[in-house]
Each structure stands twice: as C-alpha cells, then as structure tokens.
Amino acid sequence: MGLRLIFAVEADKKSKSDWIYMKDTIDYFYCYDQVQFKFSLVYMNGRGKYKK
C-alpha cells in the first residue's frame, strides 16, 4: 500500500485552479512513483470555509 496525501484547496471542483498549480509544483520539485502515491483533494469553495 502506498501513501495517500490529502490537500484542502480553496478553489471549487469546477475550476480546479489551485490543484493545477500545486500538481505542477510537486511534479517539478519531486520525483515519485505514481503507483505508490495517491493525491486526494478536498475543495473548500472559497477561503472562508476552512473552519467548517
């Protein structure tokens, strides 16, 4: 079993704008086996919803 990383992002599911930049940064700086890592996203639909 691999490692699962969960990211809470400010954007909504439709735009996915935060995840595009985060994934590019991860791919640029890290070399990883895509089979061993699973990236999951939690879309917050705005920065004011982190407390919920």
PAMIFI-997238 format. One line per field, with one value per residue: residue number from 0; residue in three letters; x negated, y negated, z negated of N, C-alpha, C in turn. Coordinates in Angstrom, 2 decimals, decimal comma, m for minus. Layout:
num: (NUM / ...)
residuo: (Ala / ...)
n_east: (X / ...)
n_north: (Y / ...)
n_up: (Z / ...)
ca_east: (X / ...)
ca_north: (Y / ...)
ca_up: (Z / ...)
c_east: (X / ...)
c_north: (Y / ...)
c_up: (Z / ...)
***
This chain:
num: (0 / 1 / 2 / 3 / 4 / 5 / 6 / 7 / 8 / 9 / 10 / 11 / 12 / 13 / 14 / 15 / 16 / 17 / 18 / 19 / 20 / 21 / 22 / 23 / 24 / 25 / 26 / 27 / 28 / 29 / 30 / 31 / 32 / 33 / 34 / 35 / 36 / 37 / 38 / 39 / 40 / 41 / 42 / 43 / 44 / 45 / 46 / 47 / 48 / 49 / 50 / 51)
residuo: (Met / Gly / Leu / Arg / Leu / Ile / Phe / Ala / Val / Glu / Ala / Asp / Lys / Lys / Ser / Lys / Ser / Asp / Trp / Ile / Tyr / Met / Lys / Asp / Thr / Ile / Asp / Tyr / Phe / Tyr / Cys / Tyr / Asp / Gln / Val / Gln / Phe / Lys / Phe / Ser / Leu / Val / Tyr / Met / Asn / Gly / Arg / Gly / Lys / Tyr / Lys / Lys)
n_east: (m0,84 / m0,46 / m1,21 / 1,10 / 1,97 / 3,67 / 5,11 / 6,36 / 7,98 / 8,54 / 10,10 / 12,97 / 14,63 / 15,16 / 13,39 / 10,75 / 8,37 / 6,40 / 5,33 / 4,10 / 1,80 / 0,53 / 0,04 / m1,67 / m3,88 / m4,61 / m5,31 / m7,48 / m9,43 / m9,71 / m10,51 / m8,65 / m7,03 / m4,22 / m2,47 / m2,74 / m1,85 / 1,08 / 3,06 / 5,42 / 8,19 / 9,78 / 12,22 / 12,79 / 14,36 / 13,93 / 12,13 / 13,12 / 14,25 / 12,75 / 13,02 / 15,20)
n_north: (1,18 / m2,23 / m5,71 / m8,12 / m11,37 / m14,16 / m17,07 / m20,20 / m22,51 / m25,87 / m26,48 / m25,71 / m22,65 / m22,79 / m24,66 / m23,94 / m25,32 / m25,82 / m23,27 / m22,65 / m24,30 / m23,40 / m20,67 / m20,87 / m22,06 / m20,06 / m18,00 / m19,23 / m19,64 / m17,19 / m13,74 / m10,97 / m7,80 / m7,13 / m5,09 / m4,50 / m6,73 / m8,50 / m11,18 / m13,13 / m15,38 / m18,03 / m20,18 / m23,50 / m25,59 / m28,38 / m30,67 / m31,25 / m29,05 / m27,24 / m26,71 / m25,10)
n_up: (0,00 / 0,72 / 0,15 / m0,90 / m0,15 / m1,29 / m0,18 / m1,06 / 0,75 / 1,86 / 4,09 / 6,23 / 7,30 / 10,01 / 11,24 / 10,46 / 10,17 / 8,15 / 7,70 / 10,12 / 10,17 / 7,84 / 8,39 / 10,62 / 9,34 / 7,50 / 9,28 / 10,53 / 8,51 / 7,18 / 7,48 / 7,91 / 7,43 / 9,18 / 8,69 / 6,03 / 4,65 / 3,78 / 4,55 / 3,01 / 3,04 / 1,29 / 1,84 / 0,99 / 1,82 / 1,59 / m0,50 / m3,03 / m4,21 / m5,66 / m8,36 / m8,61)
ca_east: (0,00 / m1,23 / m0,95 / 2,18 / 1,83 / 4,94 / 4,92 / 7,53 / 7,71 / 9,51 / 10,91 / 14,10 / 14,40 / 15,28 / 12,23 / 9,54 / 7,21 / 5,35 / 4,71 / 3,24 / 0,51 / m0,10 / m0,44 / m2,86 / m4,98 / m5,02 / m5,99 / m8,73 / m10,42 / m9,82 / m10,46 / m7,91 / m6,39 / m2,80 / m1,72 / m2,86 / m1,25 / 2,43 / 3,39 / 6,85 / 8,47 / 10,99 / 12,48 / 13,41 / 15,26 / 13,70 / 11,22 / 13,82 / 14,91 / 11,80 / 13,46 / 16,26)
ca_north: (0,00 / m3,45 / m6,86 / m8,98 / m12,76 / m14,87 / m18,51 / m21,06 / m23,62 / m26,95 / m26,54 / m24,80 / m21,48 / m23,12 / m25,37 / m23,17 / m26,18 / m25,62 / m21,97 / m22,69 / m24,87 / m22,53 / m19,46 / m21,25 / m22,28 / m18,74 / m17,30 / m19,92 / m19,52 / m15,84 / m12,56 / m10,00 / m6,71 / m7,45 / m3,95 / m4,50 / m7,94 / m8,88 / m12,54 / m13,38 / m16,80 / m18,49 / m21,51 / m24,31 / m26,56 / m29,72 / m30,62 / m31,45 / m27,82 / m26,32 / m26,38 / m24,10)
ca_up: (0,00 / 0,85 / m0,70 / m0,42 / m0,57 / m1,15 / m0,07 / m1,13 / 1,65 / 1,78 / 5,31 / 6,31 / 8,13 / 11,42 / 11,78 / 10,14 / 10,43 / 7,14 / 7,87 / 11,31 / 9,77 / 6,84 / 9,06 / 11,40 / 8,40 / 7,00 / 10,38 / 10,83 / 7,44 / 6,61 / 8,32 / 7,11 / 8,15 / 9,20 / 8,18 / 4,58 / 4,08 / 4,22 / 4,16 / 2,86 / 2,88 / 0,64 / 2,37 / m0,05 / 2,47 / 1,03 / m1,64 / m4,29 / m4,64 / m6,28 / m9,72 / m8,53)
c_east: (m0,87 / m0,84 / 0,14 / 1,99 / 3,13 / 4,65 / 6,27 / 7,22 / 8,87 / 10,49 / 12,12 / 13,78 / 14,39 / 13,99 / 10,93 / 8,26 / 6,09 / 4,60 / 3,77 / 1,86 / m0,21 / m0,69 / m1,67 / m4,07 / m5,49 / m5,81 / m7,35 / m9,81 / m10,64 / m9,73 / m9,77 / m7,29 / m4,87 / m1,94 / m1,69 / m2,17 / 0,13 / 2,70 / 4,91 / 7,07 / 9,76 / 11,17 / 13,28 / 14,39 / 15,15 / 12,89 / 11,90 / 14,41 / 13,96 / 12,24 / 14,54 / 15,66)
c_north: (m1,23 / m4,50 / m7,71 / m10,36 / m13,49 / m16,36 / m19,20 / m22,31 / m24,62 / m26,96 / m25,61 / m23,67 / m21,80 / m23,73 / m24,59 / m24,00 / m25,97 / m24,32 / m21,94 / m23,20 / m23,98 / m21,28 / m19,76 / m21,45 / m20,95 / m18,00 / m17,92 / m19,62 / m18,10 / m14,78 / m11,47 / m8,94 / m6,91 / m6,31 / m3,99 / m5,69 / m8,17 / m10,27 / m12,68 / m14,85 / m17,00 / m19,93 / m22,32 / m25,35 / m27,95 / m29,64 / m30,80 / m30,18 / m26,82 / m25,89 / m25,31 / m22,81)
c_up: (0,00 / m0,15 / m0,08 / m1,01 / m0,28 / m1,19 / m0,18 / m0,31 / 1,62 / 2,94 / 5,22 / 7,29 / 9,61 / 11,98 / 11,59 / 10,28 / 9,42 / 7,39 / 9,08 / 10,94 / 8,76 / 7,48 / 9,92 / 10,50 / 7,86 / 8,07 / 10,70 / 9,78 / 6,94 / 7,69 / 7,48 / 8,02 / 8,06 / 8,69 / 6,64 / 3,90 / 4,65 / 3,67 / 4,13 / 2,57 / 2,13 / 1,09 / 1,36 / 0,52 / 1,87 / m0,24 / m2,99 / m4,87 / m5,31 / m7,68 / m9,74 / m8,07)
***
